Amino acid sequence: MFSKNDYVYEIYKEKSFTKAAQKLYISQPSISAAVKNIEEKIGSPIFERTNSEIRLTPIGAEYISAIEKIRETENEFKSKLQDIYNMEIGEISIGATGFISTYIMPGIINRYTNLYPKISISLSEANSSYMSELIQNDIIDIGLDCLDEDMDFYDKYPLRKETIMLCVPANLEINNKFKQYQINPEDIYSRKVDIQAVPSVPISAFKNENFILLKKGHSMYNHASKVFNENGIEPKIVYTVDQFNVSYLLSESGMGACFVSDTLFKYSNNHKNVVAYNIDDRINTRSLCIIHKKNKYCTKAMERFIDVAKEIIKD
């Protein structure tokens, strides 16, 4: 009954027989005939066809649900089958934020592919909210993300505890008041400074400065919002951006302050136009983790990737 389920599922996704046929490289009459044949077998139409849109019938919705269960079972079987071949064949799909993809992931992937050259890796770049969607929908196997709260719908493998810091353009006049609190990013990179041993400054001291924030959906946005709310600050936001890297580069160019993690400075060098501060805040840490869907079968390819990530990401 489900031998042509790819046809039905593609129409469901594309909301169009024509687009589905194009995606599957078959003619529209062929895909229409296949769907009609399935509908005759189940004794009910799958789609309601109108001039403006294609919608699922109640039976069609049940049919799609069955297809998705079949696909989930097939994917789990493929994952287990990869183990049988002892890493001789296989694939792994990974998601990571822009910063992690740029500065951390290359080292992990390079090490992993040297150890397991026959495992294919695909990498998707996504912010925190979109990565959650990709994981929950089984589009990616695992993600690297920063979590500042307990999320029970993930299985998590902590890699390191990050310190959230304030990054300020070095040429701002306010820096003259807090020289004893400043942390040189170069010292963080070279591991010459114990960040936690440096006294913190209150965020309220910077309430009149310009800020560059990430947009909603990023964990750093959530952190910034909590900090401002708990200190009764209405920040002067000059830019909101999609990428952690962009917020930092704007800050480095002198446009305003932004929040960063010490991971930025630990895993990338040449930060000459900014200074960093510890912020007097009780929520100044978060965990950099590998995450995957709760109770998802963890293949050997995934297990080995986690091992390599733990080896690469260490203080």
GIHURA-V561564 format. One record per helix or strand. SS is the DSSP state (hx for helix, st for strand). FROM is the first residue (numbers start at 1). LEN is the number of residues. If there is no record, write none. Layout:
ss = {SS,SS}
from = {FROM,FROM}
len = {LEN,LEN}
This chain:
ss = {hx,hx,hx,st,st,hx,st,hx,hx,st,hx,st,st,hx,st,hx,hx,st,hx,st,hx,st,hx,st,hx,st,st,hx}
from = {5,17,28,47,54,58,91,98,105,120,128,142,154,173,183,185,195,201,203,210,219,236,244,257,262,274,285,300}
len = {10,8,15,3,3,27,6,6,11,6,9,6,16,9,1,5,3,1,4,5,12,6,9,5,5,6,9,13}
